[in-house]
Amino acid sequence: MVLLLTVALGLVAAVSGAAELRLSEGGQTAYVIVTGSNPTPAEQTAAKELAEYLKKVTGAEFKVVAESATEPKPAKAIYLGWTAFAAEKGIDGAKLGADEWLIQPVGDNLILAGGRNAGTVFAVFEFLEQYVGVHQLCPFTPVIPQRSDLTVRVEAQRGRHAFRKHLLSYDLAAGPGLHPDRHRTEASRRRTLRYFAFNKNEAHPSHLWTDQRFETHVEEYGIVPKWGSGGWVHTMVLYVSPGEYGKTHPEYFALHRKADGTLYRDVEGLGWGSMGIDHCLTHPDLRQVVVRKLRGHIEADRREAQARGRPAPFIYTVDAGDGLPPQGCLCPNCRAVVGPEGAESDLWVDFVNAIAGAVKADYPDVLIRTLAYNHTLAPPKRARPRDNVLIWWCYPYGSRDWFHPITHENNRTFREQFEGWAALTRNIQIYDYWSRYRSGRNPPGFPSPLVEHPGHPARAALLPGPGNLRLLCQRQ
């Protein structure tokens, strides 16, 4: 599911009008695809993808040429990216948002353009899906109609995502035998990036970290990850690990209680391996360590972004491990933050607020993301997230009624917890499990049902509010 907004703002000439374009007849075409004189790698990819898909649909060869080599101008052309032709029609690509796209018919010609980096790629895939009938259901499942005679009625439009952050993740761990080559080959990696771009999504961070060869394709498709370095999820153990601090500073780790009642420091963890390490979140020196390392990640990312000529990431994750006990650190200071009637999320919001406050002055555009998940899923009763804190709301998979919307009585707890967070902050990212990991509930590779309802929290996040910022992250 991809939620989009169609917009018509006064930054470029107003998009308007419609035209019927006969792109091919009898497997032949009179059209050429024209790029700007100096197209970006992403705009070159957009031209290549458009030509390839149109050939698959019609059988016709759509030649790709640079605008500087098309004198006189062709009678019929599809102009891609930042072209002089588009500029003549009042379309200034520099005034489009980075991921914004535009479709504009002009007589027998068509303009497909967008902001840099990925806007033109998105324009091409939007055109293919909406007007040609091409779909990319997953990296391995394209839907390509066969039409040697292709006539489309194209309406002018300008669009962008309804969400500032958007990810429809393709699970690399889909199960043995389901996709044997997965991402081991060049072709399979390219299919995955095409799938991301076709659905106007970003490259999943784990793809980049586990296979650096994805970085080249990220440049080709213009897909710029918005996550910064330092870890994608369950990151506290990366900031403060037992290997680095367990012996010298055991006080940085959470005080937990064993079954026999004795207290101990959680240096080894009770959760899922290293992700299950818990910390003493009120310890002032631990907070300084996290802030120092976080600043290092932000600075390194900004240097790299500047060198690559692309936007710097703006989301940094500082969140709890997985499989943790229902209570956090039991030291007096941490318990005082929670209070007798508080929630465990009070402790985490208090901690992340301190981290976010320490970097806000130097990096006002950065959001510090933290999970509302498992023991922190219920909203806090005393703390309120800062305006540069992003709540990553994740309802545990298998813990709700998947066959009914969140408005259904069966999902009352699910709904009330989401609404509780939404009342506290304008920054919410939804991480929704639309399928489940392999487990005792599902055999390896066995699909779980994917059910969409009008009551999905992604739609609830679009309800009117005072300047609400909502971010969407889904798992397929």
C-alpha positions as a Markdown table, in Angstrom:
| # | Residue | x | y | z |
|---|---|---|---|---|
| 1 | Met | 0.0 | 0.0 | 0.0 |
| 2 | Val | 1.4 | 3.4 | -1.0 |
| 3 | Leu | -0.5 | 6.5 | 0.1 |
| 4 | Leu | 0.0 | 9.5 | -2.1 |
| 5 | Leu | -1.1 | 13.1 | -2.3 |
| 6 | Thr | -1.8 | 14.9 | -5.6 |
| 7 | Val | -0.9 | 18.6 | -5.2 |
| 8 | Ala | -1.0 | 21.7 | -7.3 |
| 9 | Leu | 1.2 | 24.3 | -5.7 |
| 10 | Gly | 2.4 | 27.6 | -7.1 |
| 11 | Leu | 6.0 | 26.7 | -7.4 |
| 12 | Val | 5.9 | 25.8 | -11.1 |
| 13 | Ala | 3.4 | 26.5 | -13.8 |
| 14 | Ala | 0.1 | 25.0 | -12.9 |
| 15 | Val | -0.3 | 21.5 | -14.3 |
| 16 | Ser | -3.5 | 21.2 | -16.3 |
| 17 | Gly | -5.1 | 19.7 | -19.3 |
| 18 | Ala | -5.3 | 16.2 | -20.9 |
| 19 | Ala | -4.4 | 14.6 | -24.1 |
| 20 | Glu | -4.8 | 11.3 | -26.0 |
| 21 | Leu | -1.5 | 10.0 | -27.1 |
| 22 | Arg | -1.1 | 7.1 | -29.6 |
| 23 | Leu | 2.2 | 5.7 | -28.4 |
| 24 | Ser | 2.3 | 2.7 | -30.7 |
| 25 | Glu | 0.4 | 1.2 | -33.6 |
| 26 | Gly | 1.0 | -2.3 | -34.8 |
| 27 | Gly | 4.1 | -2.6 | -32.7 |
| 28 | Gln | 5.7 | 0.6 | -34.2 |
| 29 | Thr | 6.1 | 4.0 | -32.6 |
| 30 | Ala | 6.6 | 7.5 | -33.8 |
| 31 | Tyr | 7.8 | 8.6 | -30.3 |
| 32 | Val | 11.3 | 9.1 | -29.0 |
| 33 | Ile | 12.3 | 9.5 | -25.4 |
| 34 | Val | 14.2 | 12.7 | -24.8 |
| 35 | Thr | 16.4 | 13.4 | -21.8 |
| 36 | Gly | 18.0 | 16.7 | -20.8 |
| 37 | Ser | 21.4 | 17.5 | -22.1 |
| 38 | Asn | 23.0 | 16.6 | -18.8 |
| 39 | Pro | 20.8 | 14.0 | -17.2 |
| 40 | Thr | 21.5 | 12.6 | -13.7 |
| 41 | Pro | 22.1 | 8.9 | -13.3 |
| 42 | Ala | 18.6 | 8.6 | -12.0 |
| 43 | Glu | 17.1 | 10.4 | -15.0 |
| 44 | Gln | 19.1 | 8.1 | -17.3 |
| 45 | Thr | 17.7 | 5.1 | -15.4 |
| 46 | Ala | 14.2 | 6.6 | -15.8 |
| 47 | Ala | 14.7 | 6.8 | -19.6 |
| 48 | Lys | 16.0 | 3.2 | -19.8 |
| 49 | Glu | 13.2 | 1.8 | -17.7 |
| 50 | Leu | 10.5 | 3.6 | -19.7 |
| 51 | Ala | 12.0 | 2.4 | -23.0 |
| 52 | Glu | 12.3 | -1.2 | -21.7 |
| 53 | Tyr | 8.8 | -1.4 | -20.3 |
| 54 | Leu | 7.1 | 0.2 | -23.3 |
| 55 | Lys | 8.9 | -2.3 | -25.5 |
| 56 | Lys | 7.7 | -5.1 | -23.4 |
| 57 | Val | 4.2 | -3.8 | -23.6 |
| 58 | Thr | 4.0 | -2.8 | -27.3 |
| 59 | Gly | 7.0 | -4.5 | -29.0 |
| 60 | Ala | 8.1 | -1.1 | -30.3 |
| 61 | Glu | 11.6 | 0.3 | -30.0 |
| 62 | Phe | 11.5 | 3.7 | -28.1 |
| 63 | Lys | 14.8 | 5.4 | -28.9 |
| 64 | Val | 16.4 | 7.4 | -26.1 |
| 65 | Val | 18.2 | 10.6 | -27.2 |
| 66 | Ala | 19.7 | 13.6 | -25.4 |
| 67 | Glu | 17.9 | 16.9 | -26.0 |
| 68 | Ser | 21.0 | 18.5 | -27.5 |
| 69 | Ala | 21.0 | 15.9 | -30.2 |
| 70 | Thr | 17.4 | 16.5 | -31.3 |
| 71 | Glu | 17.5 | 19.4 | -33.7 |
| 72 | Pro | 15.0 | 20.0 | -35.1 |
| 73 | Lys | 12.7 | 18.9 | -32.3 |
| 74 | Pro | 10.9 | 15.6 | -32.8 |
| 75 | Ala | 7.3 | 15.8 | -33.8 |
| 76 | Lys | 6.4 | 13.4 | -31.0 |
| 77 | Ala | 8.4 | 12.9 | -27.8 |
| 78 | Ile | 8.3 | 12.0 | -24.2 |
| 79 | Tyr | 10.5 | 14.5 | -22.4 |
| 80 | Leu | 12.1 | 13.1 | -19.2 |
| 81 | Gly | 13.6 | 15.1 | -16.4 |
| 82 | Trp | 14.9 | 18.6 | -16.5 |
| 83 | Thr | 14.7 | 19.5 | -20.2 |
| 84 | Ala | 14.7 | 22.8 | -22.0 |
| 85 | Phe | 11.3 | 21.8 | -23.5 |
| 86 | Ala | 9.8 | 21.5 | -20.0 |
| 87 | Ala | 11.4 | 24.8 | -19.0 |
| 88 | Glu | 9.8 | 26.5 | -22.1 |
| 89 | Lys | 6.4 | 25.2 | -20.8 |
| 90 | Gly | 7.1 | 26.9 | -17.4 |
| 91 | Ile | 8.2 | 23.7 | -15.5 |
| 92 | Asp | 11.2 | 24.4 | -13.3 |
| 93 | Gly | 12.4 | 21.0 | -12.0 |
| 94 | Ala | 14.5 | 22.8 | -9.3 |
| 95 | Lys | 11.3 | 24.0 | -7.7 |
| 96 | Leu | 9.9 | 20.5 | -7.3 |
| 97 | Gly | 10.5 | 18.6 | -4.1 |
| 98 | Ala | 13.2 | 15.9 | -4.1 |
| 99 | Asp | 10.7 | 13.0 | -4.4 |
| 100 | Glu | 7.9 | 15.0 | -6.2 |
| 101 | Trp | 6.8 | 14.0 | -9.7 |
| 102 | Leu | 4.9 | 15.7 | -12.5 |
| 103 | Ile | 3.1 | 14.4 | -15.6 |
| 104 | Gln | 2.1 | 17.0 | -18.2 |
| 105 | Pro | 0.8 | 16.4 | -21.7 |
| 106 | Val | 1.6 | 19.1 | -24.2 |
| 107 | Gly | -0.1 | 18.5 | -27.6 |
| 108 | Asp | 1.3 | 15.2 | -28.9 |
| 109 | Asn | 4.2 | 15.4 | -26.4 |
| 110 | Leu | 4.5 | 14.3 | -22.8 |
| 111 | Ile | 6.6 | 15.7 | -20.0 |
| 112 | Leu | 7.6 | 13.3 | -17.2 |
| 113 | Ala | 9.7 | 15.2 | -14.7 |
| 114 | Gly | 10.4 | 15.5 | -11.0 |
| 115 | Gly | 12.6 | 16.8 | -8.3 |
| 116 | Arg | 16.1 | 15.4 | -7.8 |
| 117 | Asn | 17.0 | 12.8 | -6.8 |
| 118 | Ala | 14.1 | 10.3 | -7.5 |
| 119 | Gly | 11.3 | 12.5 | -8.8 |
| 120 | Thr | 11.6 | 11.7 | -12.5 |
| 121 | Val | 12.0 | 8.0 | -11.8 |
| 122 | Phe | 8.7 | 8.2 | -9.8 |
| 123 | Ala | 7.0 | 10.1 | -12.7 |
| 124 | Val | 7.9 | 7.3 | -15.1 |
| 125 | Phe | 6.7 | 4.5 | -12.9 |
| 126 | Glu | 3.5 | 6.5 | -12.0 |
| 127 | Phe | 2.8 | 6.9 | -15.7 |
| 128 | Leu | 3.5 | 3.2 | -16.5 |
| 129 | Glu | 1.2 | 2.1 | -13.7 |
| 130 | Gln | -1.6 | 4.5 | -14.0 |
| 131 | Tyr | -1.9 | 4.8 | -17.8 |
| 132 | Val | -0.1 | 1.7 | -19.3 |
| 133 | Gly | -1.2 | -0.9 | -16.7 |
| 134 | Val | 2.2 | -2.0 | -15.6 |
| 135 | His | 2.5 | -3.1 | -12.0 |
| 136 | Gln | 5.4 | -4.5 | -9.8 |
| 137 | Leu | 3.8 | -6.6 | -7.1 |
| 138 | Cys | 7.1 | -7.8 | -5.7 |
| 139 | Pro | 10.6 | -7.9 | -7.1 |
| 140 | Phe | 9.8 | -11.2 | -8.8 |
| 141 | Thr | 6.2 | -10.5 | -9.9 |
| 142 | Pro | 5.8 | -7.9 | -12.7 |
| 143 | Val | 2.4 | -7.4 | -14.4 |
| 144 | Ile | 3.0 | -6.3 | -18.0 |
| 145 | Pro | 0.1 | -6.1 | -20.5 |
| 146 | Gln | 0.6 | -6.9 | -24.1 |
| 147 | Arg | -0.7 | -4.1 | -26.5 |
| 148 | Ser | 0.9 | -3.6 | -29.9 |
| 149 | Asp | -1.6 | -0.7 | -30.3 |
| 150 | Leu | -1.3 | 1.6 | -27.3 |
| 151 | Thr | -3.3 | 4.8 | -26.9 |
| 152 | Val | -3.5 | 6.5 | -23.5 |
| 153 | Arg | -5.5 | 9.4 | -22.3 |
| 154 | Val | -3.1 | 11.3 | -20.0 |
| 155 | Glu | -4.3 | 13.9 | -17.5 |
| 156 | Ala | -1.9 | 16.4 | -16.1 |
| 157 | Gln | -0.9 | 15.8 | -12.5 |
| 158 | Arg | 1.6 | 16.6 | -9.9 |
| 159 | Gly | 2.1 | 14.3 | -6.9 |
| 160 | Arg | 4.2 | 13.5 | -3.9 |
| 161 | His | 4.0 | 11.2 | -1.0 |
| 162 | Ala | 1.5 | 11.8 | 1.8 |
| 163 | Phe | 4.2 | 10.7 | 4.2 |
| 164 | Arg | 7.6 | 12.2 | 4.6 |
| 165 | Lys | 9.1 | 8.8 | 5.2 |
| 166 | His | 7.9 | 5.7 | 3.4 |
| 167 | Leu | 9.0 | 2.2 | 3.1 |
| 168 | Leu | 7.4 | -1.0 | 1.9 |
| 169 | Ser | 10.0 | -3.5 | 2.8 |
| 170 | Tyr | 10.7 | -6.7 | 0.9 |
| 171 | Asp | 11.7 | -9.3 | 3.4 |
| 172 | Leu | 15.1 | -10.8 | 2.6 |
| 173 | Ala | 14.4 | -13.7 | 4.9 |
| 174 | Ala | 11.4 | -14.9 | 3.0 |
| 175 | Gly | 12.3 | -18.5 | 3.6 |
| 176 | Pro | 14.4 | -21.1 | 1.8 |
| 177 | Gly | 13.3 | -22.1 | -1.6 |
| 178 | Leu | 10.8 | -19.3 | -2.0 |
| 179 | His | 13.2 | -17.1 | -4.0 |
| 180 | Pro | 16.4 | -19.2 | -4.3 |
| 181 | Asp | 18.6 | -16.5 | -5.7 |
| 182 | Arg | 17.1 | -13.8 | -3.5 |
| 183 | His | 19.7 | -11.0 | -3.7 |
| 184 | Arg | 22.8 | -12.9 | -4.5 |
| 185 | Thr | 22.9 | -11.9 | -8.1 |
| 186 | Glu | 23.2 | -8.6 | -9.9 |
| 187 | Ala | 19.8 | -9.2 | -11.6 |
| 188 | Ser | 18.0 | -10.0 | -8.3 |
| 189 | Arg | 19.4 | -6.9 | -6.6 |
| 190 | Arg | 18.3 | -4.7 | -9.6 |
| 191 | Arg | 14.8 | -6.3 | -9.4 |
| 192 | Thr | 14.6 | -5.4 | -5.7 |
| 193 | Leu | 15.6 | -1.7 | -6.3 |
| 194 | Arg | 13.2 | -1.5 | -9.2 |
| 195 | Tyr | 10.5 | -2.7 | -6.9 |
| 196 | Phe | 11.3 | -0.1 | -4.4 |
| 197 | Ala | 11.4 | 2.7 | -7.0 |
| 198 | Phe | 8.2 | 1.5 | -8.7 |
| 199 | Asn | 6.3 | 1.7 | -5.5 |
| 200 | Lys | 8.0 | 5.1 | -4.7 |
| 201 | Asn | 9.8 | 3.7 | -1.7 |
| 202 | Glu | 13.3 | 3.8 | -0.3 |
| 203 | Ala | 15.9 | 1.2 | -0.1 |
| 204 | His | 15.6 | -0.7 | 3.2 |
| 205 | Pro | 18.7 | 0.1 | 5.4 |
| 206 | Ser | 19.4 | -3.6 | 6.0 |
| 207 | His | 19.8 | -4.1 | 2.3 |
| 208 | Leu | 22.5 | -1.4 | 2.2 |
| 209 | Trp | 24.3 | -2.6 | 5.3 |
| 210 | Thr | 24.3 | -6.3 | 4.4 |
| 211 | Asp | 25.2 | -5.8 | 0.7 |
| 212 | Gln | 27.0 | -2.6 | -0.2 |
| 213 | Arg | 26.5 | -3.3 | -3.9 |
| 214 | Phe | 23.0 | -1.9 | -3.4 |
| 215 | Glu | 24.7 | 1.5 | -3.0 |
| 216 | Thr | 25.3 | 1.7 | -6.8 |
| 217 | His | 21.7 | 1.0 | -7.6 |
| 218 | Val | 20.6 | 3.6 | -5.0 |
| 219 | Glu | 22.4 | 6.2 | -7.0 |
| 220 | Glu | 21.0 | 4.9 | -10.3 |
| 221 | Tyr | 17.4 | 5.1 | -9.1 |
| 222 | Gly | 17.9 | 8.3 | -7.1 |
| 223 | Ile | 16.6 | 6.6 | -3.9 |
| 224 | Val | 18.2 | 8.3 | -1.0 |
| 225 | Pro | 17.8 | 6.6 | 2.4 |
| 226 | Lys | 16.6 | 9.0 | 5.0 |
| 227 | Trp | 17.9 | 6.9 | 7.9 |
| 228 | Gly | 21.3 | 7.9 | 9.3 |
| 229 | Ser | 24.1 | 5.5 | 10.4 |
| 230 | Gly | 24.3 | 4.1 | 13.9 |
| 231 | Gly | 21.8 | 1.3 | 13.3 |
| 232 | Trp | 18.3 | 0.9 | 12.1 |
| 233 | Val | 16.5 | -0.7 | 15.0 |
| 234 | His | 17.2 | -1.9 | 18.5 |
| 235 | Thr | 20.2 | 0.4 | 18.5 |
| 236 | Met | 21.1 | 1.0 | 22.1 |
| 237 | Val | 23.3 | -2.0 | 22.2 |
| 238 | Leu | 25.3 | -0.5 | 19.3 |
| 239 | Tyr | 25.8 | 2.7 | 21.2 |
| 240 | Val | 26.6 | 1.1 | 24.6 |
| 241 | Ser | 27.6 | -2.5 | 24.2 |
| 242 | Pro | 28.7 | -5.0 | 26.8 |
| 243 | Gly | 31.9 | -5.6 | 24.9 |
| 244 | Glu | 32.9 | -2.0 | 25.2 |
| 245 | Tyr | 31.5 | -1.0 | 28.6 |
| 246 | Gly | 30.4 | -4.2 | 30.4 |
| 247 | Lys | 33.5 | -4.6 | 32.5 |
| 248 | Thr | 34.5 | -0.9 | 32.9 |
| 249 | His | 31.0 | 0.6 | 33.4 |
| 250 | Pro | 28.5 | -2.1 | 34.4 |
| 251 | Glu | 26.4 | 0.7 | 35.9 |
| 252 | Tyr | 25.4 | 1.7 | 32.4 |
| 253 | Phe | 23.3 | -1.4 | 32.1 |
| 254 | Ala | 19.8 | -2.0 | 33.6 |
| 255 | Leu | 19.3 | -3.3 | 37.0 |
| 256 | His | 17.0 | -6.4 | 36.7 |
| 257 | Arg | 15.6 | -8.9 | 39.2 |
| 258 | Lys | 16.2 | -12.7 | 38.9 |
| 259 | Ala | 13.4 | -15.2 | 39.7 |
| 260 | Asp | 15.0 | -15.7 | 43.2 |
| 261 | Gly | 14.7 | -11.9 | 43.9 |
| 262 | Thr | 18.3 | -11.0 | 43.5 |
| 263 | Leu | 19.3 | -7.9 | 41.5 |
| 264 | Tyr | 21.9 | -8.0 | 38.8 |
| 265 | Arg | 23.2 | -5.7 | 36.0 |
| 266 | Asp | 21.9 | -6.7 | 32.5 |
| 267 | Val | 25.3 | -7.0 | 30.9 |
| 268 | Glu | 24.5 | -10.3 | 29.1 |
| 269 | Gly | 20.9 | -9.7 | 28.3 |
| 270 | Leu | 17.7 | -11.7 | 28.7 |
| 271 | Gly | 16.3 | -10.8 | 25.2 |
| 272 | Trp | 17.2 | -12.0 | 21.8 |
| 273 | Gly | 21.0 | -12.2 | 21.9 |
| 274 | Ser | 22.8 | -8.9 | 21.7 |
| 275 | Met | 19.5 | -7.1 | 20.9 |
| 276 | Gly | 18.2 | -8.0 | 24.3 |
| 277 | Ile | 20.6 | -5.8 | 26.3 |
| 278 | Asp | 18.8 | -3.3 | 28.5 |
| 279 | His | 20.3 | -0.1 | 29.9 |
| 280 | Cys | 20.1 | 2.3 | 32.9 |
| 281 | Leu | 18.6 | 5.2 | 31.0 |
| 282 | Thr | 18.9 | 7.8 | 33.7 |
| 283 | His | 22.7 | 7.4 | 34.2 |
| 284 | Pro | 24.1 | 10.8 | 33.1 |
| 285 | Asp | 27.4 | 9.3 | 31.8 |
| 286 | Leu | 25.5 | 6.8 | 29.6 |
| 287 | Arg | 23.6 | 9.7 | 28.1 |
| 288 | Gln | 26.8 | 11.6 | 27.3 |
| 289 | Val | 28.2 | 8.5 | 25.6 |
| 290 | Val | 25.1 | 8.2 | 23.4 |
| 291 | Val | 25.1 | 11.9 | 22.5 |
| 292 | Arg | 28.8 | 11.8 | 21.6 |
| 293 | Lys | 28.4 | 8.8 | 19.3 |
| 294 | Leu | 25.2 | 10.2 | 17.8 |
| 295 | Arg | 27.0 | 13.4 | 16.9 |
| 296 | Gly | 29.7 | 11.4 | 15.3 |
| 297 | His | 27.2 | 9.6 | 13.1 |
| 298 | Ile | 25.5 | 12.8 | 12.1 |
| 299 | Glu | 28.7 | 14.5 | 11.2 |
| 300 | Ala | 30.0 | 11.5 | 9.2 |
| 301 | Asp | 26.8 | 11.2 | 7.3 |
| 302 | Arg | 26.8 | 14.9 | 6.4 |
| 303 | Arg | 30.3 | 14.7 | 5.1 |
| 304 | Glu | 29.4 | 11.7 | 2.9 |
| 305 | Ala | 26.2 | 13.3 | 1.7 |
| 306 | Gln | 28.1 | 16.5 | 0.7 |
| 307 | Ala | 30.7 | 14.4 | -1.1 |
| 308 | Arg | 28.0 | 12.5 | -3.0 |
| 309 | Gly | 25.9 | 15.6 | -3.7 |
| 310 | Arg | 22.8 | 14.3 | -2.2 |
| 311 | Pro | 20.6 | 15.1 | 0.8 |
| 312 | Ala | 21.8 | 14.1 | 4.2 |
| 313 | Pro | 19.7 | 11.6 | 6.2 |
| 314 | Phe | 17.6 | 13.1 | 9.0 |
| 315 | Ile | 16.3 | 10.2 | 11.0 |
| 316 | Tyr | 18.6 | 8.6 | 13.7 |
| 317 | Thr | 17.4 | 5.7 | 15.8 |
| 318 | Val | 18.0 | 5.5 | 19.5 |
| 319 | Asp | 15.7 | 2.7 | 20.8 |
| 320 | Ala | 15.3 | -0.3 | 23.0 |
| 321 | Gly | 16.4 | -3.9 | 22.4 |
| 322 | Asp | 14.1 | -6.7 | 21.5 |
| 323 | Gly | 12.6 | -9.4 | 23.9 |
| 324 | Leu | 13.2 | -7.2 | 27.0 |
| 325 | Pro | 11.5 | -7.8 | 30.3 |
| 326 | Pro | 8.2 | -5.9 | 30.9 |
| 327 | Gln | 10.0 | -3.6 | 33.3 |
| 328 | Gly | 13.0 | -1.5 | 32.5 |
| 329 | Cys | 15.8 | -0.7 | 34.9 |
| 330 | Leu | 14.9 | -1.1 | 38.5 |
| 331 | Cys | 17.3 | 1.4 | 40.0 |
| 332 | Pro | 15.7 | 4.2 | 42.1 |
| 333 | Asn | 16.4 | 6.9 | 39.6 |
| 334 | Cys | 14.7 | 5.0 | 36.7 |
| 335 | Arg | 11.8 | 4.0 | 38.9 |
| 336 | Ala | 11.3 | 7.6 | 39.9 |
| 337 | Val | 10.9 | 8.6 | 36.3 |
| 338 | Val | 8.3 | 6.0 | 35.7 |
| 339 | Gly | 6.5 | 6.8 | 39.0 |
| 340 | Pro | 3.8 | 4.7 | 40.8 |
| 341 | Glu | 1.2 | 5.3 | 38.0 |
| 342 | Gly | 3.5 | 5.9 | 35.0 |
| 343 | Ala | 4.3 | 3.7 | 32.1 |
| 344 | Glu | 7.6 | 2.2 | 31.0 |
| 345 | Ser | 7.4 | 4.5 | 28.0 |
| 346 | Asp | 7.8 | 7.4 | 30.4 |
| 347 | Leu | 11.4 | 6.2 | 31.0 |
| 348 | Trp | 12.2 | 5.9 | 27.4 |
| 349 | Val | 10.7 | 9.2 | 26.4 |
| 350 | Asp | 12.5 | 11.0 | 29.2 |
| 351 | Phe | 15.8 | 9.4 | 28.0 |
| 352 | Val | 15.3 | 10.1 | 24.3 |
| 353 | Asn | 14.1 | 13.7 | 25.0 |
| 354 | Ala | 17.4 | 14.3 | 26.7 |
| 355 | Ile | 19.3 | 12.9 | 23.7 |
| 356 | Ala | 17.2 | 14.9 | 21.2 |
| 357 | Gly | 17.6 | 18.1 | 23.3 |
| 358 | Ala | 21.4 | 17.8 | 23.3 |
| 359 | Val | 21.6 | 17.8 | 19.4 |
| 360 | Lys | 18.7 | 20.0 | 18.5 |
| 361 | Ala | 20.6 | 23.3 | 18.5 |
| 362 | Asp | 23.3 | 22.0 | 16.1 |
| 363 | Tyr | 21.0 | 19.8 | 14.0 |
| 364 | Pro | 17.5 | 21.3 | 14.0 |
| 365 | Asp | 16.4 | 19.1 | 11.0 |
| 366 | Val | 17.3 | 15.8 | 12.7 |
| 367 | Leu | 14.6 | 13.6 | 14.2 |
| 368 | Ile | 15.6 | 11.1 | 16.9 |
| 369 | Arg | 13.5 | 8.0 | 16.5 |
| 370 | Thr | 12.5 | 5.6 | 19.3 |
| 371 | Leu | 10.3 | 2.5 | 19.4 |
| 372 | Ala | 6.9 | 2.3 | 21.0 |
| 373 | Tyr | 7.0 | -1.5 | 21.1 |
| 374 | Asn | 6.4 | -4.3 | 23.5 |
| 375 | His | 7.0 | -2.9 | 27.0 |
| 376 | Thr | 6.9 | 0.7 | 25.7 |
| 377 | Leu | 3.9 | 0.3 | 23.5 |
| 378 | Ala | 1.5 | 2.0 | 25.9 |
| 379 | Pro | 1.8 | 5.8 | 25.7 |
| 380 | Pro | 3.5 | 7.6 | 28.6 |
| 381 | Lys | 1.4 | 9.2 | 31.3 |
| 382 | Arg | 3.9 | 11.8 | 32.5 |
| 383 | Ala | 6.4 | 12.5 | 29.7 |
| 384 | Arg | 5.7 | 14.1 | 26.3 |
| 385 | Pro | 8.0 | 13.6 | 23.3 |
| 386 | Arg | 10.0 | 16.7 | 22.2 |
| 387 | Asp | 9.2 | 18.1 | 18.8 |
| 388 | Asn | 12.4 | 16.5 | 17.3 |
| 389 | Val | 11.6 | 13.1 | 18.6 |
| 390 | Leu | 9.9 | 10.6 | 16.3 |
| 391 | Ile | 7.8 | 7.8 | 17.8 |
| 392 | Trp | 8.2 | 4.6 | 15.9 |
| 393 | Trp | 4.9 | 2.9 | 16.8 |
| 394 | Cys | 5.0 | -0.9 | 16.2 |
| 395 | Tyr | 2.3 | -3.2 | 17.3 |
| 396 | Pro | 3.7 | -6.7 | 17.8 |
| 397 | Tyr | 2.9 | -9.0 | 14.9 |
| 398 | Gly | 0.3 | -11.7 | 15.7 |
| 399 | Ser | -1.1 | -9.6 | 18.6 |
| 400 | Arg | -4.2 | -8.2 | 16.9 |
| 401 | Asp | -7.1 | -9.3 | 14.8 |
| 402 | Trp | -5.7 | -8.9 | 11.2 |
| 403 | Phe | -9.1 | -9.5 | 9.6 |
| 404 | His | -10.8 | -6.4 | 11.1 |
| 405 | Pro | -9.9 | -2.7 | 11.0 |
| 406 | Ile | -8.5 | -0.9 | 14.0 |
| 407 | Thr | -12.0 | 0.5 | 14.6 |
| 408 | His | -13.3 | -3.0 | 15.4 |
| 409 | Glu | -13.9 | -4.0 | 19.0 |
| 410 | Asn | -11.3 | -6.8 | 18.7 |
| 411 | Asn | -8.6 | -4.2 | 18.2 |
| 412 | Arg | -9.6 | -1.7 | 20.9 |
| 413 | Thr | -6.3 | -1.9 | 22.8 |
| 414 | Phe | -4.4 | -1.5 | 19.5 |
| 415 | Arg | -6.5 | 1.5 | 18.6 |
| 416 | Glu | -6.4 | 3.2 | 22.0 |
| 417 | Gln | -2.7 | 2.9 | 22.3 |
| 418 | Phe | -2.1 | 4.4 | 18.8 |
| 419 | Glu | -4.6 | 7.2 | 19.6 |
| 420 | Gly | -2.8 | 7.9 | 22.9 |
| 421 | Trp | 0.5 | 8.5 | 21.2 |
| 422 | Ala | -1.1 | 10.5 | 18.5 |
| 423 | Ala | -2.5 | 12.9 | 21.2 |
| 424 | Leu | 1.0 | 13.5 | 22.5 |
| 425 | Thr | 3.1 | 14.1 | 19.4 |
| 426 | Arg | 2.9 | 15.3 | 15.8 |
| 427 | Asn | 5.7 | 12.9 | 14.8 |
| 428 | Ile | 4.6 | 9.2 | 14.4 |
| 429 | Gln | 6.0 | 6.5 | 12.2 |
| 430 | Ile | 3.9 | 3.4 | 11.8 |
| 431 | Tyr | 5.7 | 0.1 | 11.5 |
| 432 | Asp | 3.1 | -2.4 | 10.6 |
| 433 | Tyr | 3.7 | -6.1 | 10.1 |
| 434 | Trp | 1.6 | -7.1 | 7.1 |
| 435 | Ser | 3.2 | -10.6 | 7.3 |
| 436 | Arg | 4.8 | -12.5 | 10.0 |
| 437 | Tyr | 8.2 | -14.0 | 10.5 |
| 438 | Arg | 8.6 | -17.7 | 10.1 |
| 439 | Ser | 7.7 | -19.3 | 13.4 |
| 440 | Gly | 5.6 | -22.0 | 15.0 |
| 441 | Arg | 2.6 | -20.1 | 13.6 |
| 442 | Asn | 3.7 | -20.3 | 10.0 |
| 443 | Pro | 5.8 | -23.0 | 8.2 |
| 444 | Pro | 8.9 | -21.7 | 6.4 |
| 445 | Gly | 7.9 | -19.6 | 3.4 |
| 446 | Phe | 4.2 | -19.9 | 4.1 |
| 447 | Pro | 2.4 | -16.7 | 3.4 |
| 448 | Ser | 0.3 | -14.9 | 6.0 |
| 449 | Pro | -2.8 | -13.1 | 4.9 |
| 450 | Leu | -2.4 | -9.5 | 3.7 |
| 451 | Val | -5.6 | -7.7 | 4.6 |
| 452 | Glu | -6.2 | -3.9 | 4.0 |
| 453 | His | -9.0 | -2.0 | 5.7 |
| 454 | Pro | -10.2 | 1.6 | 5.6 |
| 455 | Gly | -9.5 | 1.6 | 9.3 |
| 456 | His | -5.8 | 1.0 | 9.0 |
| 457 | Pro | -3.7 | 3.3 | 11.2 |
| 458 | Ala | -1.9 | 4.7 | 8.1 |
| 459 | Arg | -5.2 | 6.2 | 7.1 |
| 460 | Ala | -5.9 | 7.3 | 10.6 |
| 461 | Ala | -2.6 | 9.2 | 10.5 |
| 462 | Leu | -4.0 | 11.3 | 7.6 |
| 463 | Leu | -6.9 | 12.6 | 9.6 |
| 464 | Pro | -6.8 | 16.4 | 9.9 |
| 465 | Gly | -4.7 | 17.8 | 12.6 |
| 466 | Pro | -2.7 | 20.9 | 13.5 |
| 467 | Gly | 0.3 | 20.5 | 11.2 |
| 468 | Asn | 0.7 | 16.8 | 11.8 |
| 469 | Leu | 3.7 | 15.1 | 10.5 |
| 470 | Arg | 3.1 | 11.4 | 9.9 |
| 471 | Leu | 5.6 | 8.8 | 8.6 |
| 472 | Leu | 4.8 | 5.4 | 7.3 |
| 473 | Cys | 6.9 | 2.2 | 7.4 |
| 474 | Gln | 5.5 | -1.1 | 6.5 |
| 475 | Arg | 6.8 | -4.6 | 6.3 |
| 476 | Gln | 5.7 | -7.0 | 3.5 |
